[in-house]
């Protein structure tokens, strides 16, 4: 569906009015703070779109280039949003818990912009900020273990997996988010496991999170 400069690709039976509501919310996704670990401050949430509560995720540039050009990126082929949407579709029905993908929005051919549409997962915290007791953390890691094993078995590398990219639902379930730039087809499970442990540990140190999060994650991965 085309709305002005935007192309919406979604299995949802969107009405023109609903599509317009989505595109009108896009500028807001580039105006919010991304200072939190995981960058979810840029997400926008809209209820009542084809009967769904929709989260809109923008793809913004970080690093040095992001200080000059945060909104646009160069690229050919499938957009970042399309690739992440396809991966989330692939993970549907596996042990890995992710937000349900609802499509994506794209704009531009050379200077590109894109957004992922997902069904909102009710939560108040990520693993980085959740006020969990030690027993609750142990229970959460026990629920995370089969998800990580599934990623290893599937050869999928979530390149930015850390406590800030695991949301804790109201029922205490871990849901993995932000699969942008994920790598697939990695056959060496041991090497893949080591990559996960090293990235997790770096984030814990950088953001001054409890060291116990690193120890629990490392112990869990060693048992897979």
C-alpha positions as CSV (number, residue, x, y, z in Angstrom):
1,X,0.0,0.0,0.0
2,X,1.3,3.4,-0.9
3,X,0.8,6.4,1.3
4,X,2.6,9.5,0.0
5,X,6.3,8.6,-0.1
6,X,5.8,5.5,2.0
7,X,5.3,1.9,1.0
8,X,3.6,-0.3,3.6
9,X,4.1,-4.1,3.4
10,X,1.9,-5.9,5.9
11,X,-0.4,-8.9,6.1
12,X,-2.8,-6.8,8.2
13,X,-6.1,-5.8,6.4
14,X,-5.3,-2.1,6.8
15,X,-7.8,0.5,5.9
16,X,-6.5,3.7,4.3
17,X,-7.3,5.6,7.5
18,X,-5.2,3.1,9.5
19,X,-2.3,3.3,7.1
20,X,-2.4,7.1,7.3
21,X,-2.3,6.8,11.1
22,X,0.8,4.7,10.9
23,X,2.7,7.0,8.5
24,X,1.7,10.1,10.4
25,X,3.5,8.6,13.5
26,X,6.8,7.9,11.6
27,X,8.4,11.4,12.2
28,X,7.9,10.9,16.0
29,X,10.2,7.8,15.9
30,X,13.2,10.0,15.0
31,X,12.5,12.6,17.6
32,X,12.6,10.5,20.8
33,X,15.6,9.7,23.0
34,X,17.6,6.6,22.4
35,X,19.8,6.9,25.4
36,X,18.4,3.7,27.1
37,X,20.2,0.4,26.7
38,X,18.5,-1.1,23.7
39,X,17.3,2.2,22.3
40,X,13.6,1.6,22.7
41,X,13.0,5.3,23.4
42,X,12.5,5.8,19.7
43,X,9.6,3.3,19.4
44,X,6.0,4.6,18.9
45,X,3.0,2.6,20.0
46,X,-0.4,2.8,18.4
47,X,-3.5,0.8,19.5
48,X,-6.4,-0.2,17.3
49,X,-4.6,-0.8,14.0
50,X,-6.5,-3.8,12.4
51,X,-7.4,-4.9,15.9
52,X,-3.7,-4.9,17.0
53,X,-1.6,-2.8,19.4
54,X,1.3,-1.9,17.1
55,X,4.9,-0.9,17.9
56,X,6.8,1.0,15.2
57,X,10.5,0.6,15.3
58,X,12.7,3.0,13.2
59,X,16.2,2.1,11.8
60,X,18.5,4.9,12.8
61,X,22.2,5.3,12.3
62,X,24.5,5.3,15.3
63,X,28.2,6.0,15.8
64,X,30.1,8.9,14.3
65,X,27.9,8.9,11.1
66,X,24.8,9.0,13.2
67,X,25.9,12.4,14.5
68,X,25.8,13.8,11.0
69,X,23.1,11.7,9.4
70,X,20.8,9.8,11.9
71,X,17.7,9.3,9.8
72,X,19.0,8.0,6.4
73,X,21.2,5.1,5.4
74,X,22.6,3.8,2.1
75,X,21.8,0.3,0.9
76,X,20.6,-1.9,-2.0
77,X,18.3,-4.9,-2.0
78,X,16.1,-5.7,0.9
79,X,15.8,-3.0,3.6
80,X,16.9,-3.6,7.1
81,X,13.2,-3.6,8.2
82,X,12.4,-6.3,5.6
83,X,15.3,-8.5,6.6
84,X,14.4,-8.3,10.3
85,X,10.7,-8.9,9.6
86,X,11.6,-12.0,7.6
87,X,13.8,-13.3,10.4
88,X,11.1,-12.8,13.0
89,X,8.7,-14.7,10.7
90,X,11.3,-17.5,10.5
91,X,11.5,-17.7,14.3
92,X,7.7,-17.8,14.7
93,X,6.9,-21.3,15.9
94,X,10.3,-22.0,17.3
95,X,11.5,-22.0,21.0
96,X,12.6,-18.4,20.5
97,X,10.2,-15.8,21.8
98,X,10.1,-12.6,19.8
99,X,7.5,-9.9,19.1
100,X,5.1,-10.9,16.4
101,X,6.1,-9.1,13.1
102,X,3.3,-7.2,11.4
103,X,5.1,-5.9,8.4
104,X,7.3,-2.9,7.5
105,X,7.3,0.6,6.0
106,X,9.9,1.9,3.5
107,X,10.8,5.1,1.8
108,X,13.5,6.1,-0.7
109,X,15.7,4.1,-3.0
110,X,19.2,5.4,-2.5
111,X,18.8,7.5,0.7
112,X,16.6,5.0,2.5
113,X,14.5,5.0,5.6
114,X,12.5,2.1,7.0
115,X,10.4,1.0,10.0
116,X,9.4,-2.4,11.4
117,X,5.9,-3.0,12.5
118,X,5.4,-5.4,15.5
119,X,2.7,-6.4,17.9
120,X,3.4,-4.8,21.2
121,X,4.6,-7.1,24.0
122,X,3.2,-5.9,27.3
123,X,6.1,-5.3,29.7
124,X,7.5,-2.7,32.1
125,X,11.2,-3.7,32.1
126,X,14.1,-5.3,30.3
127,X,16.4,-7.7,32.0
128,X,18.8,-4.8,32.5
129,X,16.3,-2.9,34.6
130,X,13.8,-5.4,36.0
131,X,13.7,-5.4,39.8
132,X,14.0,-9.2,40.1
133,X,15.0,-11.3,43.0
134,X,17.7,-13.9,42.6
135,X,15.1,-16.7,42.4
136,X,13.2,-14.8,39.8
137,X,16.4,-14.3,37.8
138,X,17.1,-18.0,38.0
139,X,13.6,-18.8,36.7
140,X,14.0,-16.3,33.9
141,X,17.4,-17.7,32.8
142,X,15.8,-21.2,32.8
143,X,13.2,-19.9,30.4
144,X,15.9,-18.2,28.3
145,X,18.0,-21.3,28.0
146,X,15.9,-23.2,25.4
147,X,15.7,-20.0,23.4
148,X,19.4,-19.7,23.2
149,X,19.8,-23.4,22.3
150,X,17.3,-22.8,19.5
151,X,19.4,-19.9,18.2
152,X,22.6,-22.0,18.3
153,X,20.8,-24.9,16.6
154,X,19.5,-22.6,13.9
155,X,22.9,-21.0,13.4
156,X,21.5,-17.5,14.1
157,X,23.8,-14.8,15.6
158,X,21.9,-12.0,17.3
159,X,24.8,-9.6,17.1
160,X,23.6,-7.3,19.9
161,X,22.1,-9.6,22.4
162,X,22.4,-8.2,25.9
163,X,20.2,-7.6,29.0
164,X,18.7,-4.5,27.4
165,X,17.5,-6.4,24.4
166,X,15.5,-9.0,26.5
167,X,12.2,-7.7,27.7
168,X,10.5,-9.3,30.7
169,X,6.8,-9.7,30.1
170,X,4.2,-9.1,32.8
171,X,4.2,-12.9,33.2
172,X,7.9,-13.1,33.7
173,X,8.8,-14.4,30.3
174,X,11.9,-13.3,28.4
175,X,11.3,-12.0,24.9
176,X,14.2,-11.3,22.6
177,X,14.1,-8.1,20.5
178,X,16.2,-6.1,18.0
179,X,17.4,-8.7,15.5
180,X,18.6,-6.0,13.2
181,X,21.9,-7.1,11.5
182,X,21.5,-10.6,12.7
183,X,23.8,-13.2,11.0
184,X,22.5,-16.6,9.9
185,X,24.0,-19.8,8.7
186,X,26.7,-20.1,11.4
187,X,27.5,-23.8,11.8
188,X,30.1,-23.7,14.6
189,X,27.9,-23.8,17.7
190,X,30.9,-23.4,20.1
191,X,32.2,-20.3,18.4
192,X,28.7,-18.9,18.2
193,X,28.1,-19.5,21.9
194,X,31.4,-17.7,22.7
195,X,30.3,-14.7,20.6
196,X,27.1,-14.5,22.6
197,X,28.9,-14.7,26.0
198,X,31.5,-12.1,25.0
199,X,28.9,-9.5,23.7
200,X,26.8,-10.0,26.8
201,X,29.7,-9.5,29.2
202,X,30.8,-6.3,27.3
203,X,27.3,-4.8,27.7
204,X,27.2,-5.7,31.4
205,X,30.6,-4.0,32.0
206,X,29.8,-0.9,29.8
207,X,26.5,-0.2,31.4
208,X,27.5,-1.1,34.9
209,X,25.0,-3.8,35.4
210,X,25.3,-6.5,38.1
211,X,28.1,-8.9,37.5
212,X,25.8,-11.7,38.4
213,X,24.0,-11.2,35.1
214,X,27.2,-12.2,33.2
215,X,27.9,-15.2,35.5
216,X,24.4,-16.5,35.1
217,X,24.4,-16.1,31.3
218,X,27.8,-17.7,31.0
219,X,26.7,-20.7,33.2
220,X,23.5,-21.1,31.1
221,X,25.4,-21.1,27.8
222,X,28.0,-23.6,29.1
223,X,25.2,-26.1,29.7
224,X,23.7,-25.9,26.2
